[in-house]
Every structure is written in structure tokens, then in C-alpha cells.
Amino acid sequence: MVTWRRADDAASAALLDRAEDATLFQSPAWAEFKREAGWTAQRWIASLGGAPVAGLQALLKRLPFGRVLAWAPGGPMTGLPGASAGDAAALFKSWLETFSGEKGVYARFRLHRPASPDWDQARGRALSRPARKINSGVSLRFDLAKPMEDLRKAFTSKHRYYVKQAEAAGLEWLWGRAPEHWGAMQSLYKEMAAAKALEGRLFPPDSIPKLTGLFGPDACILVGRSKGRPVTGCFTLKTGKNAFYLMAATSLEGRKLSAAYAMIPQLLERLKAEGVRALDFGGIDPANEAAKGVDHFKKGFGAAPLEYLGEWDWARWNWLRKAADAAIAKRGMS
């Protein structure tokens, strides 16, 4: 029988180091980052026969009229020894029972376990697919256990050309998490948001120093400079042995130099040196025409496409599911 118990930060952190599907969104640091937006965190561990088989961090927000939104990006984590698709339905149902006495709850999950028919079927016995998704559920993954030579060979010929062109520009690379690193990344991000009229549609630029402070040594910033000026950069966060490509920006000068192309092999080399086993290169959205350019850039580096189990939801009443789903589609999960 699957049983859940509330967990503290230390127990949750231990699971992050063990779970194959651990993500930054299930970390206490991410919960703290979201606290300013009105979210509070609950952390749980599921056991079967005394052994932990899943972990879940749920972010809760109290809404008007007694409603409660439970949001679990990246959860539950089930990439632990002993977890099986056969237990998945019971795993979800037993956690949802903790909210059975509280009316007006809408729960939404985004699972980072790779999609498979048996797990998908098991989820369907306890949860429903939302009509509108927040994310595509498709990403790209670099296996950093491979030699760097093999990773570079997977680049398309066109990407190899641009990488070579950018590397010939002699960019200076900064790697770290000190104020000079996040300050340069913040400057690039602001410039990009203004140039592309993306203000309000991206992470706020001040989230960069906040996340750097909260994640500490798990925050990794790479900045490329030309003649002393930052021209490209990216911000990754680590959880356990996995890293996540959270944000990136390139200036107009950097685009002329194809600087972002040289940045990716630099990033892969540095993450490998820190013992990271996999890099989630961020979502792609094949059905979205507006994402075509970004998708092309990412796919050209040869990372393996990965479809996650993705988004699922639950509410006691179907009308509440539909209303909450429509509100999320309109306003997002800020």
C-alpha cells in the first residue's frame, strides 16, 4: 500500500539527488523563489513497503471563495528504485485523498518522467488531461556521459559551420555565479526583452540575481564577451546530476558574430566538468509557428528529443476543472 508523509527540506533534497526525473521545479529553492508570488510549499514522500518510491513538492495558492490551487511542476518525481506504473494510480489517489476534506481544490501536475504507454495509462486512471496545456511537454536532452567529441559530431553541418565561425571570433568566456556574472546576464536579458518587445512575457530580469542567490552553487551562468562587452549568455540550474537550461540572451552584436552557437559547446564542456550527467535543453513547441526559429536553433545541436508525461489535472467536480483550466490558459501560473 502506498503511503504519503509530509517531508522536510532535508528529506526532499535527498530525493532530488536520487530521482532520475528530478527537476529544479521540485527543489526547496524554487519554492522559495515562488513564495513572493503568493505560493506556499508542501513536500511529501511516498513509501511502498517502507521504501520511498516518489516525492512531491506542491505549491499551494489560496484563491477567492475558498478555492485552492495546487501546482506541482516536475512532480511527483517517480524515478526512484521500486516505482512502477502499476502503483501510479494508487500513488496519485492516495495523495489526492489528503485534499478530500478541503472543498474547491484544483490540482495540476507536470510530470518530467519520459512518456510511455504504461505510465500514461496508469496516470489516466487517477487524473485527467487538461484541455489547454501550459507547455508542449516536448524537450531536448543532452547525454553528458558522452565524450565531447561525440556531442559535437551530432551538430548539423550548418550548426558546425556557425560554431566554427563564432569560435574564430575569439570570444572571452566567463563562468560562475558572482555579481559580475549575473550582472552581465541580467544586462543581456533586459536588452533582448526590449529589442523583441518581450517585457512581461519572460522571467523578470531581477529573477536572475534572486535565483542565483537561492540556488547558490547549483546556479551556473555562462557569458561570452567580445572586446569586453557581454554579447551572449545563458543561465542554467542544477538539481542532483541534472541541469536545466532556464534562460538565454544574445545582443545584436552577438547575433552578428553567431555567438550563441559557440556558447552551447562551451556550456556542455563546463557542465561535464562539474559532473552533470544530463542537460535538459528546454522545451520546444513543434506546433507553434512562433517558436520555429528557437526550435531550429536548439534542434541543430543534436540533443535527443524527449516527450514527457506532461500535464495532468484533478478536481472533485468537472465544472471546477474546466473553469480552472480556462483561467490558467488566460493568465498562466504566475
C-alpha positions in Angstrom: 0.0 0.0 0.0 1.3 3.4 -1.0 1.5 5.8 2.0 2.4 9.5 1.9 4.0 11.6 4.7 5.0 15.2 4.9 8.7 15.8 4.4 11.2 18.5 5.5 13.7 20.2 3.2 16.5 17.7 4.0 14.4 14.7 3.1 13.2 16.3 -0.1 16.8 17.3 -1.0 17.9 13.7 -0.6 15.3 12.5 -3.1 16.4 15.2 -5.6 19.8 13.6 -5.6 18.4 10.1 -6.2 15.5 10.5 -8.6 16.2 10.2 -12.3 13.4 12.6 -13.1 14.5 15.3 -10.5 13.9 18.8 -11.7 14.7 22.3 -10.4 11.0 22.9 -10.0 10.8 20.3 -7.2 13.5 21.9 -5.2 13.1 24.0 -2.0 15.0 26.8 -3.6 12.4 27.0 -6.4 9.6 27.1 -3.8 11.3 29.9 -2.0 11.6 31.8 -5.3 7.8 31.4 -5.9 6.9 32.4 -2.4 6.9 36.1 -3.3 4.2 35.4 -5.9 1.9 34.1 -3.1 2.7 30.4 -3.3 3.4 28.2 -0.2 5.0 24.8 -0.5 4.1 21.4 0.9 6.6 18.5 0.5 5.7 14.8 0.6 7.4 11.4 0.3 5.5 8.3 -0.8 6.6 4.9 0.5 5.8 1.3 -0.5 6.8 -1.4 1.8 8.9 1.1 3.8 10.9 2.3 0.8 10.5 5.7 -0.8 9.1 5.5 -4.3 8.1 9.1 -5.1 8.5 12.6 -3.9 6.2 15.6 -4.5 6.5 19.3 -3.8 3.2 21.0 -4.4 2.9 24.8 -4.5 -0.4 26.0 -3.0 -2.2 29.3 -3.6 -5.4 30.3 -1.7 -7.9 31.9 -4.1 -11.2 33.8 -3.5 -14.3 31.9 -2.5 -12.4 29.2 -0.7 -10.7 27.8 -3.8 -7.2 26.3 -3.6 -4.8 25.8 -6.5 -2.2 23.1 -6.0 0.5 23.2 -8.7 3.3 20.6 -8.9 5.7 21.4 -11.8 8.0 18.5 -12.2 6.1 16.3 -9.7 5.6 13.9 -8.5 9.1 12.5 -9.0 8.9 8.8 -9.6 12.3 8.0 -11.0 13.3 6.0 -7.9 14.0 2.3 -7.4 10.8 0.5 -6.7 8.5 2.9 -8.5 6.3 1.2 -11.2 3.5 2.1 -13.5 1.3 -0.4 -11.7 1.5 1.7 -8.5 1.0 5.0 -10.2 -2.8 5.2 -10.0 -2.7 4.3 -6.3 0.1 6.8 -5.7 -1.9 9.7 -7.1 -5.2 8.7 -5.5 -3.6 8.4 -2.1 -2.1 11.8 -2.3 -5.3 13.4 -3.6 -7.1 12.0 -0.6 -5.2 14.4 1.6 -7.2 17.2 0.0 -10.5 15.3 0.0 -11.8 17.2 3.1 -11.0 20.6 1.6 -13.5 21.8 -1.0 -12.7 23.7 -4.1 -9.2 22.2 -4.8 -7.9 22.1 -8.3 -4.6 20.2 -8.6 -2.3 20.4 -11.6 0.8 18.3 -12.3 3.6 18.4 -14.9 5.5 15.2 -14.9 9.1 15.0 -16.1 9.2 11.3 -16.5 9.6 10.2 -20.1 6.3 9.3 -21.7 5.4 5.6 -22.0 2.1 3.8 -22.7 2.0 2.0 -19.3 2.7 5.1 -17.2 0.3 7.2 -19.3 -2.4 4.7 -18.8 -1.8 4.5 -15.1 -2.0 8.3 -14.8 -5.3 8.2 -16.7 -6.9 6.1 -14.0 -6.4 8.8 -11.4 -6.1 12.1 -13.4 -7.3 13.8 -16.5 -5.6 15.6 -19.3 -6.2 19.4 -19.2 -7.9 20.8 -22.3 -5.2 23.5 -22.5 -1.5 22.9 -21.8 0.9 25.4 -20.3 3.9 23.7 -22.0 4.3 21.5 -25.0 5.7 18.6 -23.0 8.5 18.1 -25.5 12.1 18.9 -24.8 15.6 18.1 -25.9 18.1 16.3 -23.7 21.9 16.1 -23.9 23.5 12.9 -22.5 26.7 14.4 -21.0 28.1 11.0 -20.3 29.2 11.0 -24.0 32.6 12.4 -24.9 32.6 16.0 -26.1 33.8 14.8 -29.5 30.7 12.7 -29.9 28.4 15.6 -28.8 30.0 17.9 -31.4 29.6 15.3 -34.1 25.8 15.3 -33.5 25.6 19.0 -34.5 24.1 19.6 -38.0 26.6 20.6 -40.7 25.1 24.1 -40.7 25.4 24.4 -36.9 29.0 23.2 -37.1 29.7 26.0 -39.6 28.2 28.6 -37.3 30.0 27.2 -34.3 33.4 27.4 -36.1 32.6 30.9 -37.3 31.8 32.1 -33.8 34.8 30.4 -32.2 37.0 32.2 -34.7 35.8 35.5 -33.3 37.9 34.8 -30.2 35.2 35.4 -27.6 36.1 35.5 -23.9 34.1 33.2 -21.7 33.1 33.9 -18.1 31.7 31.0 -16.0 30.4 31.4 -12.5 27.8 32.9 -10.2 29.4 36.1 -8.8 27.8 39.5 -9.3 29.8 40.1 -12.5 28.3 37.0 -14.0 24.7 37.6 -13.1 25.0 41.3 -13.8 26.2 40.6 -17.3 23.4 38.1 -17.9 20.9 40.5 -16.5 22.0 43.2 -18.8 21.8 40.9 -21.9 18.4 39.7 -20.9 17.0 43.2 -20.5 18.4 44.2 -23.9 16.9 41.2 -25.6 13.5 41.7 -23.9 13.4 45.3 -25.0 14.6 44.6 -28.6 12.0 41.9 -29.1 9.2 43.6 -27.2 9.0 40.6 -24.8 8.7 42.5 -21.5 6.2 40.8 -19.3 6.4 37.5 -21.3 9.7 36.3 -19.9 11.2 35.8 -16.4 11.6 39.3 -14.9 15.3 40.3 -15.2 15.6 40.7 -11.4 14.9 36.9 -11.1 18.5 36.3 -12.2 20.2 37.5 -9.1 17.4 36.1 -6.9 17.7 32.6 -8.4 21.5 32.8 -8.2 21.3 33.6 -4.5 18.7 30.9 -3.8 20.4 28.1 -5.7 23.9 29.0 -4.7 26.5 26.5 -6.2 23.7 25.0 -8.3 23.4 28.2 -10.4 25.6 28.3 -13.4 26.0 31.4 -15.6 28.0 31.4 -18.9 28.7 34.7 -20.6 30.6 35.4 -23.8 32.3 38.7 -24.2 33.6 40.5 -27.3 36.1 43.3 -26.7 35.0 43.3 -23.1 31.3 43.6 -23.8 28.8 40.8 -23.0 27.3 39.6 -26.3 25.7 36.2 -25.3 24.9 34.3 -22.2 22.8 31.6 -20.6 21.6 30.7 -17.1 21.3 27.0 -16.1 20.3 25.5 -12.8 21.3 22.1 -11.5 19.3 19.6 -9.5 21.1 16.4 -8.5 23.0 15.3 -11.5 20.7 17.1 -14.0 20.9 20.6 -15.3 18.2 22.8 -16.9 18.7 25.5 -19.5 16.5 28.1 -18.0 17.1 31.3 -20.0 19.5 32.7 -22.6 20.0 36.0 -24.4 22.2 37.4 -27.2 22.7 41.0 -28.1 22.6 42.4 -31.6 26.4 42.4 -31.8 26.4 38.8 -30.6 23.9 37.8 -33.3 26.2 39.2 -35.9 29.0 37.1 -34.5 26.8 33.9 -34.2 28.0 34.0 -30.6 25.1 31.8 -29.2 26.4 28.9 -31.4 29.8 28.9 -29.8 28.1 29.2 -26.4 26.5 25.8 -26.5 29.6 23.6 -26.8 31.2 25.8 -24.1 28.2 25.1 -21.8 28.3 21.4 -22.4 32.0 21.2 -21.6 31.7 23.1 -18.4 28.7 21.1 -17.2 30.5 17.9 -17.9 33.5 19.1 -15.9 31.1 19.7 -12.9 29.8 16.1 -13.1 26.4 16.8 -14.6 25.1 13.7 -16.4 22.3 15.3 -18.5 21.2 18.7 -19.7 17.5 19.5 -20.4 17.9 22.0 -23.2 14.5 23.5 -22.6 11.1 22.9 -24.3 10.4 23.0 -28.0 7.0 23.5 -29.4 6.7 22.0 -32.9 3.0 23.0 -33.2 3.8 26.7 -32.5 4.8 28.6 -35.6 6.2 31.5 -33.5 8.6 29.1 -31.8 10.0 27.8 -35.1 13.3 29.8 -35.0 14.2 28.9 -31.4 13.3 25.3 -32.1 15.5 25.2 -35.2 18.4 26.6 -33.2 18.0 24.1 -30.4 17.4 21.0 -32.6 20.5 21.7 -34.6 22.8 20.7 -31.7 21.7 17.1 -31.9 20.2 16.7 -28.4 17.7 13.8 -28.2 14.0 14.7 -28.4 12.2 13.8 -25.2 8.5 13.7 -24.7 7.5 13.9 -21.0 4.3 12.5 -19.4 3.5 16.2 -19.2 0.4 17.9 -17.7 -2.4 16.3 -15.8 -5.1 17.7 -13.5 -7.7 16.8 -11.0 -10.7 18.4 -9.2 -13.6 16.8 -7.4 -16.1 18.5 -9.8 -15.7 18.6 -13.6 -17.0 22.2 -13.8 -14.2 23.3 -11.5 -11.6 21.5 -13.7 -13.0 23.3 -16.7 -13.1 26.7 -15.0 -9.6 26.4 -13.6 -8.2 25.2 -16.9 -9.7 28.2 -18.8 -8.3 30.6 -16.2 -4.8 29.1 -16.4 -4.9 29.3 -20.2 -5.7 33.0 -19.9 -3.5 34.1 -17.0 -0.8 31.4 -16.7 0.7 30.1 -13.4 2.4 33.2 -12.1 
